[in-house]
Amino acid sequence: MCTTAQKNKLYKALAHTTRRQIIRMLRESPGLTSSQLALNFEMSRIAVLGHINALESAEIIVREQVGRKRTWYYNPVPIQRIHSYWIEDYAVELG
């Protein structure tokens, strides 16, 4: 199960529209680089990297690095954990 700190990172990461868009893009096209992701936004690559770092910190995305090239992938496990946490809590209340 997630610790409170992990849940807070996850909620914070999911709260931002840009981060949810990045997750969607990586679900649809795994293995994008930060430069490829940045092309989809009207902000600097550095700003996009800030969003990527928040998602990585929450473990929603993971990177693969070969040499200098980093590619990003969606990791569904943290979201599945939080989903289970909420479903279990409310299922007990309703059951």
Secondary structure, 3 states (H helix, E strand, C coil): CCCHHHHHHHHHHHHCHHHHHHHHHHHHCCCECHHHHHCCCCCCHHHHHHHHHHHHHCCCEEEEEECCEEEEEECCHHHHHHHHHHHHHHHHHHC
